[in-house]
Amino acid sequence: MLPAATLVLAIVPYIARIARGALREALGMPYTQAAVLRGLSRRTVIWDHAMRNAGVPLVNAVAINIVYLLSGVIVVEWVFAFPGIGQGLVQATSTSDAFTTSSRPSSSTRRGARPRHGVRSSARQRVESALRSARSSCS
């Protein structure tokens, strides 16, 4: 619980500040003022008109903070001696495991995916065989 709280406490104020600023800006726009003048309820104006446009900066801020969370999880796991994705990323990076650190899932991890044929599968097979031989020579 404490490691998660450590990561979240650093990001929540920033996201809240972005949300507040984006919502205030959207509520001051002419289209939301027109919705109020049409007699729409406050809930409808905020959720249907203002939040749709305030959501764009929020999504951008959350996407940027995901990168900070991944780097922060490494430090937090080290401080709390808690094994998790951070240690896995460090080990994969130190052993040059490109498939673990890549952002694109392999065909075996995607649900319902057909096996890939051609250049990518042969390149993958070559890398996997090189990794197997390197691991066997180290043992």
Helices and strands as residue ranges (DSSP letters): H 2-27, H 30-37, H 42-44, I 45-50, H 51-80, H 85-94, H 98-101, H 119-138
